[in-house]
Amino acid sequence: LLQQQKRFNMTRSPSVLYRQLLREAKHMKDYNFRNYALRRIKLGFEEGKAMEGESSVEALSFGEQQLELLKRQSLLTRLYPSAKSVME
């Protein structure tokens, strides 16, 4: 629990979270998953620019959850690679 709190406090800044999400999305091996993740990250932060107060805290918390999900998903794509797509 203490480690989770430390990790959460380290990425409280939206710009740090944004960079971490982009970095992790670029590790995705599959072209379609990678581009979808990058597009959703950019769109989500565009929508969240105007948030203030409690809604911004909730958005950051959601972003943290998505970062953990993205880390797990990118690990799975590295462990079990799929065939190359035409786009790669």
Secondary structure as GFF3:
##gff-version 3
##sequence-region A 1 88
A	DSSP	alpha_helix	2	10	.	.	.	ID=ss1
A	DSSP	alpha_helix	14	25	.	.	.	ID=ss2
A	DSSP	alpha_helix	31	48	.	.	.	ID=ss3
A	DSSP	alpha_helix	54	79	.	.	.	ID=ss4
###
